Amino acid sequence: MLEELDAFERKILAILQRDSSRPTTEIAEEVGLSQAPCWRRIQRLKEAGYIKGQVSLLDRRKMGLNTQVFAQVKLTRHGRSNLHEFSDAIREFPEVLDCFVLLGPVDFMLRIVTRDIETYERFFFEKLSQLPGVQEVHSMVALSEIKSTTELPILESEAAA
C-alpha cells in the first residue's frame, strides 16, 4: 500500500517510471541516498510488486501504427454471461492495447492501434465483430493525441500532507 512507502521510495518510483534505464548510482544521488541502500530499496519495491516490470516504450507511429481507435463494445444478454470468453479472445489480439470492463450502457472500452483505417476496418469485420456475444461496437477514431503517458501520479502520504 502507498502508506508503506517513505519519501525516498516515492522519489525512486517517480524517477524509475520516467526512465528505468538510469543507473542506480544516478538515482541514489538524485534522491539523496548512497548506492547500496538505494539498490536495496529498488529490490524491495520489485519484490513488493510496486514495480511490475521494466520495458521500452516504442513510438507507435514510427512502428507504422498511425491509427488509434477507441471501441465501445456492448454484449448481448447471453454474451454478458460469458464475459470470460470475450476477455480471453481480446487478450489474443495484438491490435488491442487496452481493454476495460465498464459500468453503464456498454460493457467494454478498447484502445486499438492499426496501420490505417482500412486495417482497422478489416480487424473490425474479421475479428472484433465476429466474437460471440457482441451486440454493438461503437468506434471512435482519435484524430490527435493531446497527452499519453505511462507515469502514475506519485502522491505524498496523508501523514506528510
N, C-alpha and C positions, 0 to 999 in steps of 0.2 A: 504494500500500500504506500501511497505517496508520503504519508506521515512518517514512514520509516526512513526516508531519505534526508540526509543532512545537506547543508549548503554546498559542500564540496561535491557531493554526488549529483546534486541538481545541476551544478555547473558542468560537471563531466558529461552528463547526459545531453545537455544543450550543445556542447562542443561536438560530441560524437555524432549527433544527428545532423549536424551541418556538414561534417567531414570526418567519417570514421577511419580514414586512411592516415590521419595525423599520428605521429609517433607519440608514445606515452610521455616522453621527456617534454615535448611541447605542451601537451595537455597539462601535465603536472605543473609546469612553470606558469601557465595561464591561470590555473585555479589556486596556486599557492601551496602546493604540496611537493615533497620530493618524489622521485620517480617510483620507488618501491611501494610506498603507501598508495600512490595513485593507481599503479598497476593492480594492487590487491583490491582496491575499490571497484575497478572496472571488472575484474573477475567475479567479484561478489554480485555486481549488477547483472552480469550474464547468468550466473548460477541462479539468482533470484527471479529471472525471467523478465527483468526490465528491458534488457537488450535481447531481442528475439533473433537477430541475425545481422550480418553486415553484407551489403550488396552494393553494386554500382548502378546508379540511375542512368538510364540511356535517354537520349533525346529522341522522342518518337518520330519527329519529322525527319531527322537525319536517317532514321531507320525506314523511311518511306511510309510511315503511318500518319497520313495527313488528315484523316477524317476521324473525328471523335463524336460518338453518338451516345445519348442518354436514352435508354429504352425503359419505359414503364410497362411491366408485364402483369396482366390480370389472368388468373387461372379460373377455370370452371369450378363449380362447387365440388365436383368429383376430383378435379385436379388439386384443389387445396387439401384434400385428404391425403394426397401423396406428395407433399412438399419435398420430401427427401429425394424422390425420383427426379424432380425438376432440378433441385440443388446439385445432385450428383452429375446430371447431364451438363449443367452450366459450368461446373468445375473443369470439364474436359475441353471447353472451347478456349483456345489461347487468345482469341479476339476480345474476350470478356476480361477486363482488368479488375473490375469491382462488381460485387453483387450484394445487395442489401435486401433483407426482408422488411417490409413496411407495414405499418398500420394505416388503414384508410382505404380509399377506393381501389388502389392497386396493391398487388402482393409483393412485387419485386421492383427494384431500380437497378439497372445495369449500366455500367460505363464500358463502352465498346470502342476499340480502335481498329480502323481498317485503312487500306491504301487510299481508297477514294469512295465516293458514294455508290458507284456501281458494285464495288466489292462488298459494301455493306448490304446492298440490295440482295446479292447472292447469299450472303450469310443469313439475312432475314428469311428469305424464301426457302432456302435449302436446309437450314439448321434451326434457327430460333422458332419460327412459326410452326415447325414440324414436331416440336416437343409435345408429348402427350399432356393434355390438360390445359394447354394455352388457349385462352379465350380471346384476349385482345393484347395487342402490343402498340404502344404509342411511342414513336421515335422522335427525338428532338436532336437535330444536328447542331453542334456547337460551332458558331462562326469564328469566335476568337477566345483566347484563354486569358483571363484577367489575372488570376492567381492560381498557382498549382504548387503545392508543397507537400513534403512528407514529414515536415517538422511539427511535432506536437508542442503546444504551449507548456513550458515548464513553470508551473505555478509555485509561488512561495508557500510554505506551510502556514496554516492559520495561526500557529503559535508565534511565528515571526511577524505576522501582519499586525 
